[in-house]
Amino acid sequence: MSKAHYLSPWASNISPSPTLAVDAKAKALAAAGEDVCGFGAGEPDFDTPEFIKEACVKALREGKTKYAPAPGVPQLRSLLAEKYQKENGIQGLEASQVVVSPGGKFSCYLAILSVIGPGDEVVIPAPYWVSYPEMVKLAGGVPKVVFAGQEAGFKIDPDQLRAAITPKTRLVILNSPSNPTGAVYSRAELEALVDVALEKDVYVMSDEIYEYLLYDSVSHHSPASFSKEAAERVITVSGFSKTFSMTGWRLGTLVAPAPIAKAVAALQSQTSSNATTFAQYGAIAALEHADQSRAAVGEMLTVFDRRREKLLAGLQAIEGIECARAQGAFYLFPKISGLGVDSDTFATRLLEAEKVAVVPGAGFGAPDYMRLSYATSDSVIEKGLARLARFCSALA
């Protein structure tokens, strides 16, 4: 191979995000005039609340356009430390343990990069968010996948975790509420998993980006709040994207034991520097005006819940599809193995034949499934279900 075309092991071994690829393909078809029903997007279809946008505009007008400290604007870090103590129950938290990054995805990557090195293993429950294994590989680590299907509620148990941990294991990734399944671990379930991690002396990365998007009266629990010992081993990552419909703002958060937070801040200082300065003032407004924020989230949840019920009923009515009831996030993850076709083929043919965009489960470590986002309009859900039912009927 010519040296001019040489790619590093990192660049040549990375897989592009299948969720972004599906969304891009659907948008390209729509731009070409096709009537596409898109279920691929992992972002709310609501606008960012006006008071948050106005705070950002105000910051721009006041000249908040220069570099900020790499870990984030001090006021925002203090508000986040207060939030995690009051709402999530993580005690004794200092603002210095909070790092604001350019996106929740980058927060996850920095968390992984801060505690693993070449050859270290990371336990990843599947179905998983598509980026976890790729991030581990980019850090030189080895993903070790543990699968829990629909029959297990998409949740691994302590015995599975214990069996997956070896002397090379450095980190376990937990995601509740889950992308792609919408599964939510109970406090008892999480405590049992954290106990195993503490017993084996491994870190836990708890991805809580969907913590406010909950249904059926279930509750969210932060593993770092369980004990002083847990707080010393858990890295909590989240962000403003899903809760406040701020996906394009690129604001992620990380809360960690002081040595890890310091390392993450150093890593960020040498990679991205700070998250966009004026965007952070929008996040400050979201935390300072809690009543307005809660009202905005409540309105979004009401709509999401209605769509969840509509999409769930429609999927369960299609012969050959099994679909569990999600209790968090804004996804359903139906099992399609009864249709006799793999998820990649299914998604490709569905988009070609019916102009319905779904994300194949293979990208989530679950080739018998597909992911549909109900962060889309009621009309798209209705039209998409009709097309999906027609397509599945033709497969029979």
Secondary structure, 3 states (H helix, E strand, C coil): CCHHHCCCHHHHHCCCCHHHHHHHHHHHHHHCCCCCEECCCCCCCCCCCHHHHHHHHHHHHCCCCCCCCCCCCHHHHHHHHHHHHHCCCCCCCCHHHEEEECCHHHHHHHHHHHHCCCCCEEEEEECCCCHHHHHHHHCCCEEEEEECCHHHCCCCCHHHHHHHCCCCEEEEEEECCCCCCCCCCCHHHHHHHHHHHHHHCCEEEEECCCCCCECCCCCCCCHHHCCHHHHCCEEEEEECCCCCCCHHHCCEEEECCHHHHHHHHHHHHCCCCCCCHHHHHHHHHHHHCHHHHHHHHHHHHHHHHHHHHHHHHHHHCCCCCECCCCCECCEECCECHHHCCCHHHHHHHHHHHHCEECEEHHHHCCCCEEEEECCCCHHHHHHHHHHHHHHHHHHC
